[in-house]
């Protein structure tokens, strides 16, 4: 397999993980974009850019991956890892920045 095909496969795999997390947490692309901008306005992606990432057409920067990891309360290494167990795939979304505690810590959303 050429390195170009390998990169496309990794981009698709990463995008699929992000899309699955977003949908599992009932977020739209717009919701995810807004949450990213709340954390870092300079690195926050547009809705269309997030869509391209989810569809394997773009690869997020390291900073954007850190932001997405923070939102979904995952380690960045989780996004590049192989398939995980159900326990590893459960997550809660970090609430928007304006709903954080006075100390700046996120308040996890309740699990349903």
Order of alpha helices (4+ residues) and beta strands (2+ residues): alpha-alpha-alpha-alpha-alpha-alpha
